[in-house]
Amino acid sequence: MNISGSNLPAMSGMGQSGEVYSASLAKKQQQADGRAALALIEAAGSTASAQSPAKSTTASLGNNVNVYV
């Protein structure tokens, strides 16, 4: 099995334009990944602010313990 650049139908004989095409595809993929990461961060931030705050404990909590059997 021969895997060389000259055997690829879309890239054969393209030379430098093939490199430009590859770079363009890589840039588009990086932009899509960035948009997905930002959407994930925004979604995580909106759910964190929607949650109710934690209940604060009081100083007397746990002072009275029933030990009767």
C-alpha positions in Angstrom: 0.0 0.0 0.0 1.5 3.3 -1.1 0.5 6.4 0.8 2.0 9.4 -0.8 0.8 12.8 -1.6 0.9 12.3 -5.4 -1.7 9.5 -5.1 -4.4 11.7 -3.5 -6.9 12.8 -6.1 -7.7 16.2 -4.6 -4.2 17.2 -3.9 -2.2 15.8 -6.8 -0.3 18.5 -8.7 -1.5 21.3 -6.5 1.9 22.1 -4.8 1.7 25.2 -2.7 -2.0 25.7 -3.1 -2.5 22.3 -1.4 -0.6 23.6 1.6 -2.7 26.7 1.6 -5.9 24.6 1.5 -4.7 22.4 4.4 -3.8 25.5 6.4 -7.3 26.9 5.7 -9.0 23.7 6.8 -6.8 23.7 10.0 -7.8 27.3 10.8 -11.5 26.6 10.3 -11.2 23.6 12.6 -9.4 25.6 15.3 -12.1 28.3 15.1 -14.9 25.8 15.4 -13.1 24.3 18.5 -12.8 27.7 20.0 -16.4 28.5 19.5 -17.4 25.1 21.1 -15.1 25.8 24.1 -16.6 29.3 24.6 -20.1 27.9 24.4 -19.2 25.3 27.0 -17.7 27.9 29.3 -20.7 30.1 29.0 -23.1 27.3 29.7 -21.1 26.3 32.8 -21.1 29.9 34.0 -24.8 30.3 33.6 -25.7 27.2 35.5 -23.4 28.1 38.4 -25.0 31.4 38.9 -28.5 29.9 38.7 -27.9 27.6 41.6 -29.0 28.6 45.1 -26.3 29.7 47.5 -25.1 27.3 50.1 -26.8 27.5 53.5 -24.6 28.9 56.2 -24.2 27.0 59.4 -24.8 28.5 62.7 -22.5 28.4 65.7 -24.9 26.3 67.7 -25.3 23.6 65.2 -24.4 20.2 66.7 -24.1 21.4 70.3 -27.1 19.3 71.5 -26.7 15.6 70.9 -29.3 13.1 72.2 -27.6 10.2 73.7 -30.5 8.4 75.3 -31.0 4.8 74.4 
